[in-house]
Amino acid sequence: MIYVKKSQISRIGISVSKKHGKAVMRNRIKRLLRAVYYPLYESIKKGYYIVFIPKVNSEYSFGQFSCDVLYVLKKENLLIDA
């Protein structure tokens, strides 16, 4: 899930609830989402607050998060056309 709000500056937020597991798992999920987001930073439109909230899943992987984040950013029309 993603929440988007127009603003003056660009920022991201990552919210991972306790439903995902203990602190080690929640931190791993946040690290994975950051690792997916930062290479895309230059191709995302500026001036938005973006909050990522991952769904509860049995397994989390970089590839899955990468596909999901790209899909959501395209759906919300936040990628700069290249």
N, C-alpha and C positions, 0 to 999 in steps of 0.2 A: 504494500500500500504506500502511497505517496501523497503528501499534502504540499500544495504549492501556493505561495502568496507573493504578489508583486511588491517590491520594495525598492529602496534606493541602492542597496548593496546586495551582493550575493553571499549567501550563507547556506550551509547544510546542517541538518540535525539527524541523528540516528537514535531511534527509541526502540529498545529491546526489553520486553517485559520478563518477569520472572517465570512466565509460562514456558520460556525457552530453555530453562535449566538453571544451573548454578552459575556463579559469577564467571567461572572459567569459560563456559560455553557462551554466555552473553558477550563477554569481551572478544571471543573468537569471531562471533558474528559481526560485531562492530568493526573489527580489523578487516574482515573480508569485504564488508561494504565500503570502507574507506579505500581499500586497495582497488576496488572496481571503479569508484568515483574519480579518484585523482587523475588517472590518465585521460578521462573524459572531460576534465575541467575546462579546457580550452574550447571544446566544441559545444558547450552548454551556454545558452543565452544568459546574459548578465542581468542582474536586477531582480532576482527571485530568492525567496526563502524556500528551501526544499527540505522536507522532513521524510525520511525513509523509515517505514515500520514494517519489518519482515514478518511473513506469516510463520506460524509454528510448523516445523517440519521435522522429520526424523533424522535427516542428513542435510548438512549445509556444505556447499562446495563453491569454489571461486567461479567455476563455469556456469553453474546455475544462477548465482547472483548476477553475473555479468549479463547473461541473457535477459534476466528479469529487469534489471536496471535499464538496459538499452530499450527494451520493449516499453517500459513505462515512460521513459523520457521521450520516445518517439510519439507515444499515444498522447502525451500532454503537450506536444509540439514545442519542446524545450531545446531541441538540438538545432544548432546552426546549420543551415543547408550548405553543403560543401560541394 
